[in-house]
Amino acid sequence: MTMTAANDFTDPLLGSNFKGYPRTAAPRRRSEIGAAGWNVLAGDLPLPLAVLKREALEHNLAWMQSRVREWGIDLAPHGKTTMSPQLFRRQLDAGAWGLTFATVTQLAVGVAAGARRTLIANQVVSDEDLAGIQMLLSEHADLRIVFLVDSLAQLALIEDWSKRHPESVPFDVMIEIGVDGARTGCRTHEEAVALAARLRASEAVRLVGIECYEGQGATGQSEPDTAYAKALMDRVEAVARHCDENSLFETDEVLVSAGGSAIFDLVAGRLKPALGAPVRGLLRSGCYVTHDHGFYKRMVSAVDERLGCGCGESLVPAMEVWATVQSRPEPGLAILAVGKRDISFDLSLPVPIARAARGVLQPQGVPAGWKITALNDQHAYLRWDANEEAEAPNVGDRVGLGISHPCTTFDKWHWMPVVEQDYRVSDAVAMHF
């Protein structure tokens, strides 16, 4: 990568061709945004606008890193959440062992951002993706890439590619343990250990660990979630023990990994089973970096109870999307200029959390009855109870929305300003989706 290309990647030139950037302002490098003197509530940037709150970001980074340290495991956060080189750097600088991705394309962004220990928490099957991994490995002598396997059919495809490319190096792989009715992964112990034996016999791969994803079975209720996580991790440990006892691993350090952002505490303590070889436990939570006001707030409230965390001690929401009230077409309804193109809606609708009248720099809370009831591409329907009409917003007011599921808000933006508590812009991040 040339110096110019590297600069454009880590410190891209931002301008009014990106939504949220002032049309009347000259383009600036990302690193120069903080010096512009902008304030979101002063009207210096066009709305809608997704923002990241610096203090909350830093709190979340430190809190999760301290947790994995206490648990005696490591963090390999899922990069697909943000796809932001600047946030990757913050996670690595905070102490993350490495980064996780879902695709080879995402992985390449992480490698360009400086990640050298990487996981693809997904099956790799296509010729192009296998070739892409080999290319990255050849370009970076200190790079490690590990991906998942869950079938003999997948292994056959890898072996076929490797035979056609004899100069390639063996791929590091982990066996994925899956759950009935969910997505990928071996469904039975017998299937997993048979696959392990074939992996050990193959010259195309090296078996280095066992993996699972627990998030799809999470409910937010401690009793069923605890039983579910225990049963899943019992299966992971049984396969790991079998592989260890039968010398099926080809590594000096076995990787055992799990991790979404919903019940991570219930799997963390099971990531270092006692094996004959050293074990590195890797938690892959990704959404912790910004948390949210919806799905993950609900799920992590149960985590907090299990951990004994008081209010505000654990993860806090770090992302907000601000929008303008553009119309009051009928009683009890305001239309906000923000929609599906700007904010997540896949798990639940946004939540009104703050308001600021035009010209007001200090946000206030919102009445309890305010609710977003629907989204169009560019519009949100804000409704309230009849007894709250006196507190209804006016055209031109700004409303701050909390999100549910940060992944699907990040992918709607090319950049986001980082703001202080007073909504002064102090930094920015860029995304590469």
C-alpha positions as CSV (number, residue, x, y, z in Angstrom):
1,M,0.0,0.0,0.0
2,T,1.4,3.4,-1.0
3,M,1.6,6.3,1.5
4,T,-1.2,8.1,-0.3
5,A,-3.4,5.0,-0.3
6,A,-2.7,4.4,3.4
7,N,-3.5,8.0,4.2
8,D,-6.8,7.8,2.3
9,F,-7.7,4.6,4.2
10,T,-6.8,5.6,7.8
11,D,-7.4,9.3,7.4
12,P,-9.9,9.7,4.5
13,L,-10.9,13.0,3.0
14,L,-14.5,13.7,4.1
15,G,-16.8,16.1,2.3
16,S,-20.4,17.0,1.5
17,N,-20.6,14.0,-0.8
18,F,-21.2,12.1,2.5
19,K,-24.5,12.6,4.3
20,G,-24.1,14.3,7.6
21,Y,-21.2,16.5,6.4
22,P,-22.0,20.3,6.1
23,R,-22.6,21.2,2.5
24,T,-21.2,24.7,3.1
25,A,-18.0,23.4,4.6
26,A,-14.8,22.6,2.7
27,P,-13.6,18.9,2.7
28,R,-11.4,17.9,5.6
29,R,-9.3,14.9,6.6
30,R,-11.0,12.8,9.2
31,S,-8.3,13.7,11.7
32,E,-9.1,17.4,11.1
33,I,-12.8,17.2,11.9
34,G,-12.3,17.9,15.6
35,A,-10.6,21.2,14.9
36,A,-13.6,22.5,12.9
37,G,-15.4,23.8,16.0
38,W,-18.7,22.1,15.1
39,N,-21.5,21.4,17.5
40,V,-24.3,19.1,16.5
41,L,-27.0,21.0,18.5
42,A,-25.7,24.4,17.2
43,G,-26.9,23.3,13.8
44,D,-23.4,23.1,12.3
45,L,-24.0,19.7,10.7
46,P,-27.1,18.6,8.6
47,L,-29.5,16.2,10.1
48,P,-30.2,13.3,10.3
49,L,-26.9,12.5,11.8
50,A,-25.5,9.5,13.7
51,V,-23.1,10.4,16.4
52,L,-20.8,8.5,18.8
53,K,-20.3,9.8,22.3
54,R,-16.6,9.7,23.2
55,E,-16.9,9.1,27.0
56,A,-19.4,6.3,26.5
57,L,-17.1,4.6,23.9
58,E,-14.1,4.8,26.1
59,H,-16.1,3.4,29.1
60,N,-17.3,0.4,27.1
61,L,-13.9,-0.4,25.7
62,A,-12.3,-0.3,29.2
63,W,-15.2,-2.2,30.9
64,M,-15.2,-5.1,28.4
65,Q,-11.4,-5.4,28.4
66,S,-11.4,-5.4,32.2
67,R,-14.0,-8.2,32.3
68,V,-12.1,-10.6,30.0
69,R,-9.0,-9.9,32.0
70,E,-10.8,-10.9,35.2
71,W,-12.1,-14.0,33.5
72,G,-8.6,-15.0,32.3
73,I,-9.5,-15.0,28.6
74,D,-9.0,-12.7,25.6
75,L,-11.1,-10.5,23.4
76,A,-11.3,-10.8,19.6
77,P,-14.2,-8.4,19.0
78,H,-16.3,-8.8,15.9
79,G,-15.3,-6.1,13.4
80,K,-18.4,-6.4,11.3
81,T,-20.2,-4.3,13.9
82,T,-18.5,-1.1,13.0
83,M,-16.2,-1.8,10.0
84,S,-14.3,1.3,11.2
85,P,-10.4,1.3,11.1
86,Q,-10.4,4.0,13.8
87,L,-12.6,1.9,16.2
88,F,-10.6,-1.2,15.4
89,R,-7.5,0.7,16.5
90,R,-9.2,1.7,19.7
91,Q,-10.1,-1.9,20.4
92,L,-6.6,-3.2,19.8
93,D,-5.0,-0.4,21.8
94,A,-7.4,-1.2,24.7
95,G,-5.9,-4.7,24.8
96,A,-7.9,-6.8,22.3
97,W,-6.0,-10.0,21.3
98,G,-7.2,-9.6,17.7
99,L,-10.3,-9.0,15.6
100,T,-13.1,-11.2,14.2
101,F,-14.8,-10.8,10.8
102,A,-17.6,-12.6,8.9
103,T,-16.1,-12.4,5.4
104,V,-12.8,-12.2,3.6
105,T,-13.7,-8.7,2.3
106,Q,-14.2,-7.5,5.9
107,L,-11.0,-9.3,7.0
108,A,-9.0,-7.3,4.4
109,V,-10.2,-4.0,5.9
110,G,-9.1,-5.2,9.3
111,V,-5.7,-6.3,8.1
112,A,-5.3,-2.9,6.3
113,A,-6.1,-1.3,9.7
114,G,-3.4,-3.2,11.4
115,A,-4.9,-6.4,12.8
116,R,-2.5,-9.3,12.7
117,R,-4.4,-11.9,14.7
118,T,-7.8,-12.5,13.0
119,L,-10.7,-14.9,13.0
120,I,-13.4,-15.4,10.3
121,A,-16.3,-16.6,12.4
122,N,-17.8,-18.2,9.3
123,Q,-17.3,-20.9,6.8
124,V,-15.0,-20.1,3.9
125,V,-15.9,-22.2,0.8
126,S,-15.4,-20.3,-2.4
127,D,-12.2,-20.4,-4.6
128,E,-12.0,-16.6,-4.6
129,D,-12.2,-16.3,-0.8
130,L,-9.6,-19.1,-0.3
131,A,-7.3,-17.3,-2.7
132,G,-7.9,-14.0,-1.0
133,I,-6.8,-15.5,2.4
134,Q,-3.6,-16.9,0.8
135,M,-2.9,-13.5,-0.8
136,L,-3.2,-11.7,2.5
137,L,-1.0,-14.3,4.2
138,S,1.7,-13.9,1.5
139,E,1.6,-10.1,1.9
140,H,1.9,-10.1,5.7
141,A,4.4,-12.5,7.2
142,D,3.1,-11.8,10.7
143,L,-0.6,-12.3,9.9
144,R,-2.7,-15.1,11.3
145,I,-6.1,-16.0,9.9
146,V,-8.3,-18.7,11.3
147,F,-11.7,-19.6,9.9
148,L,-14.5,-22.1,10.6
149,V,-15.3,-25.5,9.2
150,D,-18.5,-27.6,9.9
151,S,-18.7,-30.2,7.2
152,L,-16.8,-32.8,5.1
153,A,-18.3,-31.1,2.0
154,Q,-16.6,-27.8,3.0
155,L,-13.3,-29.6,3.6
156,A,-13.5,-31.3,0.2
157,L,-13.8,-27.8,-1.5
158,I,-10.8,-26.6,0.5
159,E,-8.8,-29.6,-0.5
160,D,-9.7,-29.3,-4.1
161,W,-8.5,-25.7,-4.2
162,S,-5.3,-26.6,-2.4
163,K,-4.5,-29.3,-4.8
164,R,-4.8,-26.8,-7.7
165,H,-2.6,-24.4,-5.8
166,P,0.3,-26.5,-4.4
167,E,2.2,-23.4,-3.4
168,S,-0.4,-22.5,-0.8
169,V,0.1,-23.0,2.9
170,P,-2.3,-25.0,5.1
171,F,-5.3,-23.0,6.3
172,D,-5.8,-22.7,10.1
173,V,-9.3,-23.8,11.0
174,M,-11.6,-24.3,13.9
175,I,-14.6,-26.7,14.1
176,E,-17.9,-24.9,14.7
177,I,-20.4,-26.5,17.1
178,G,-23.9,-25.6,16.0
179,V,-27.4,-25.6,17.4
180,D,-30.5,-27.3,16.0
181,G,-32.6,-24.8,14.0
182,A,-30.0,-22.1,14.1
183,R,-27.4,-21.4,11.4
184,T,-24.0,-23.1,10.8
185,G,-22.1,-25.6,12.9
186,C,-21.9,-29.4,13.5
187,R,-25.2,-30.6,15.1
188,T,-23.9,-33.7,16.8
189,H,-20.8,-34.8,18.7
190,E,-20.3,-37.7,16.3
191,E,-20.4,-35.3,13.3
192,A,-17.8,-33.0,14.9
193,V,-15.3,-35.7,15.9
194,A,-15.5,-37.4,12.5
195,L,-14.8,-34.0,10.9
196,A,-11.9,-33.5,13.3
197,A,-10.3,-36.8,12.3
198,R,-10.6,-35.9,8.6
199,L,-9.1,-32.4,9.3
200,R,-6.2,-34.0,11.0
201,A,-5.5,-36.2,8.1
202,S,-5.7,-33.4,5.5
203,E,-2.7,-31.6,4.2
204,A,-4.8,-28.6,3.3
205,V,-5.7,-27.5,6.8
206,R,-4.6,-27.5,10.4
207,L,-7.1,-27.9,13.2
208,V,-6.3,-25.3,15.8
209,G,-9.5,-25.0,17.9
210,I,-13.2,-25.3,18.6
211,E,-15.8,-22.6,18.3
212,C,-19.5,-21.8,18.8
213,Y,-21.9,-18.9,18.6
214,E,-24.4,-18.8,21.5
215,G,-26.4,-15.7,20.6
216,Q,-29.2,-17.2,18.5
217,G,-30.6,-19.0,21.5
218,A,-30.5,-16.1,23.9
219,T,-33.8,-14.9,25.5
220,G,-32.7,-12.4,28.1
221,Q,-34.0,-14.6,30.9
222,S,-31.3,-15.9,33.1
223,E,-32.7,-19.4,33.9
224,P,-33.3,-20.6,30.4
225,D,-30.2,-18.8,29.1
226,T,-27.9,-20.4,31.7
227,A,-29.2,-23.9,30.9
228,Y,-28.9,-23.3,27.2
229,A,-25.3,-21.9,27.4
230,K,-24.2,-24.7,29.7
231,A,-25.5,-27.4,27.3
232,L,-23.8,-25.7,24.3
233,M,-20.5,-25.2,26.1
234,D,-20.6,-28.8,27.4
235,R,-20.7,-29.9,23.8
236,V,-17.8,-27.6,22.9
237,E,-15.7,-28.9,25.7
238,A,-16.5,-32.5,24.9
239,V,-15.3,-32.1,21.3
240,A,-12.2,-30.2,22.5
241,R,-11.3,-33.0,24.9
242,H,-11.8,-35.6,22.3
243,C,-9.5,-33.7,19.9
244,D,-6.9,-33.2,22.6
245,E,-6.9,-36.8,23.8
246,N,-6.6,-38.1,20.2
247,S,-3.9,-35.7,19.2
248,L,-6.1,-34.1,16.5
249,F,-5.0,-30.5,17.1
250,E,-2.0,-29.2,15.1
251,T,-1.1,-26.3,17.2
252,D,0.9,-25.3,20.3
253,E,-2.1,-23.4,21.7
254,V,-5.7,-24.5,21.2
255,L,-8.2,-21.7,20.6
256,V,-11.7,-22.1,22.2
257,S,-14.0,-19.3,21.1
258,A,-17.6,-18.1,21.6
259,G,-19.3,-14.8,21.7
260,G,-22.1,-12.6,20.8
261,S,-23.0,-9.5,22.8
262,A,-26.1,-10.8,24.6
263,I,-25.1,-13.6,27.1
264,F,-21.3,-13.4,26.8
265,D,-20.9,-13.8,30.6
266,L,-22.5,-17.3,30.4
267,V,-19.9,-18.6,28.0
268,A,-16.8,-16.7,29.1
269,G,-16.1,-19.0,32.0
270,R,-16.1,-22.1,29.8
271,L,-13.5,-20.9,27.2
272,K,-10.5,-22.4,28.9
273,P,-11.2,-26.1,29.4
274,A,-8.3,-28.1,31.0
275,L,-6.6,-29.8,28.1
276,G,-3.1,-31.3,27.6
277,A,-2.1,-28.3,25.5
278,P,-2.4,-24.6,26.5
279,V,-5.7,-23.0,25.7
280,R,-6.5,-19.5,24.7
281,G,-10.1,-18.5,25.3
282,L,-11.4,-15.9,22.8
283,L,-14.6,-13.9,23.3
284,R,-15.9,-12.3,20.1
285,S,-18.5,-9.8,21.3
286,G,-18.8,-6.8,18.9
287,C,-21.8,-4.7,19.8
288,Y,-20.4,-3.9,23.3
289,V,-18.3,-1.0,21.8
290,T,-21.4,1.2,21.4
291,H,-24.1,-0.9,23.1
292,D,-27.6,0.4,22.4
293,H,-30.9,1.6,23.8
294,G,-32.9,-1.4,22.7
295,F,-32.2,-5.1,22.2
296,Y,-28.7,-5.1,23.8
297,K,-29.8,-2.9,26.7
298,R,-32.5,-5.4,27.5
299,M,-30.2,-8.4,27.2
300,V,-27.3,-6.9,29.1
301,S,-29.6,-5.8,31.9
302,A,-29.8,-9.6,32.7
303,V,-26.0,-9.9,32.4
304,D,-25.7,-7.0,34.9
305,E,-27.9,-8.8,37.4
306,R,-25.8,-12.0,37.1
307,L,-22.6,-10.0,37.5
308,G,-23.9,-7.8,40.3
309,C,-23.2,-4.6,38.3
310,G,-25.0,-1.4,39.5
311,C,-26.7,1.0,37.1
312,G,-24.2,2.7,34.8
313,E,-21.3,0.4,35.9
314,S,-21.4,-1.8,32.8
315,L,-22.1,-1.0,29.2
316,V,-23.7,2.3,28.3
317,P,-25.2,3.5,24.9
318,A,-22.7,5.4,22.9
319,M,-24.6,5.9,19.6
320,E,-27.4,8.3,18.9
321,V,-29.1,9.5,15.8
322,W,-30.4,13.0,15.7
323,A,-33.2,14.2,13.4
324,T,-35.4,17.2,12.7
325,V,-39.1,17.5,13.2
326,Q,-40.2,18.4,9.7
327,S,-44.0,18.3,10.0
328,R,-46.9,18.2,12.4
329,P,-49.6,17.0,10.0
330,E,-52.2,16.0,12.6
331,P,-52.7,15.9,16.4
332,G,-50.5,13.4,18.2
333,L,-48.1,12.9,15.3
334,A,-44.8,14.4,14.3
335,I,-42.8,13.4,11.2
336,L,-39.1,13.2,11.7
337,A,-36.7,13.5,8.8
338,V,-35.0,10.2,9.4
339,G,-35.8,6.7,8.2
340,K,-34.6,3.2,7.2
341,R,-31.8,4.7,5.2
342,D,-30.3,6.2,8.4
343,I,-31.1,4.0,11.4
344,S,-31.5,0.4,12.4
345,F,-35.0,-1.2,12.5
346,D,-34.3,-4.9,12.1
347,L,-34.6,-5.8,15.8
348,S,-36.9,-3.0,17.1
349,L,-37.7,0.6,16.2
350,P,-35.7,3.5,17.5
351,V,-36.4,5.0,20.9
352,P,-36.8,8.8,21.5
353,I,-34.3,9.7,24.2
354,A,-33.7,13.5,24.0
355,R,-35.0,16.7,22.5
356,A,-33.6,20.1,21.8
357,A,-35.7,23.0,20.5
358,R,-34.2,25.0,17.6
359,G,-31.4,27.2,18.9
360,V,-31.1,25.3,22.2
361,L,-27.7,23.7,22.9
362,Q,-28.7,21.7,26.0
363,P,-30.8,18.6,25.3
364,Q,-33.7,17.6,27.6
365,G,-35.5,14.4,28.3
366,V,-38.7,13.4,26.4
367,P,-42.1,12.5,27.8
368,A,-42.5,8.8,28.6
369,G,-45.3,8.5,26.0
370,W,-43.2,9.4,23.0
371,K,-42.8,6.5,20.7
372,I,-41.5,5.9,17.1
373,T,-44.3,3.7,15.6
374,A,-43.1,3.3,12.0
375,L,-40.3,4.1,9.6
376,N,-40.3,4.8,5.9
377,D,-37.2,5.3,3.8
378,Q,-36.7,8.9,5.0
379,H,-39.4,9.5,7.6
380,A,-40.1,8.4,11.2
381,Y,-43.5,8.6,12.8
382,L,-43.3,10.0,16.3
383,R,-46.5,9.7,18.3
384,W,-47.5,10.6,21.9
385,D,-50.4,10.3,24.3
386,A,-53.2,12.8,24.2
387,N,-52.4,14.1,27.7
388,E,-48.9,15.0,26.4
389,E,-50.0,17.3,23.7
390,A,-48.8,20.3,25.7
391,E,-45.3,18.9,25.5
392,A,-45.5,18.0,21.8
393,P,-42.5,19.0,19.6
394,N,-42.6,21.9,17.2
395,V,-41.5,21.9,13.6
396,G,-37.8,22.6,13.6
397,D,-37.1,20.9,16.9
398,R,-34.4,18.2,17.1
399,V,-35.1,14.8,18.5
400,G,-32.4,12.3,19.6
401,L,-33.1,8.7,19.0
402,G,-31.5,5.7,20.6
403,I,-31.0,2.7,18.4
404,S,-31.5,-1.1,18.7
405,H,-28.7,-3.1,17.1
406,P,-25.6,-1.0,16.3
407,C,-24.4,-3.2,13.3
408,T,-27.3,-2.1,11.1
409,T,-26.9,1.6,11.9
410,F,-23.2,1.7,11.3
411,D,-23.6,0.3,7.8
412,K,-25.9,3.2,6.8
413,W,-23.1,5.8,7.2
414,H,-19.7,6.5,5.7
415,W,-18.6,8.5,8.7
416,M,-19.8,9.5,12.1
417,P,-18.6,12.4,14.3
418,V,-17.5,11.7,17.8
419,V,-19.0,14.1,20.3
420,E,-18.4,15.3,23.8
421,Q,-21.2,15.5,26.4
422,D,-22.2,19.0,25.1
423,Y,-22.3,17.6,21.5
424,R,-19.2,19.4,20.5
425,V,-17.5,17.4,17.7
426,S,-14.1,16.3,18.9
427,D,-13.2,13.5,16.4
428,A,-14.7,11.3,13.7
429,V,-14.6,7.7,12.5
430,A,-15.0,6.3,9.0
431,M,-16.7,3.1,8.0
432,H,-15.8,0.7,5.2
433,F,-18.9,-1.5,4.3
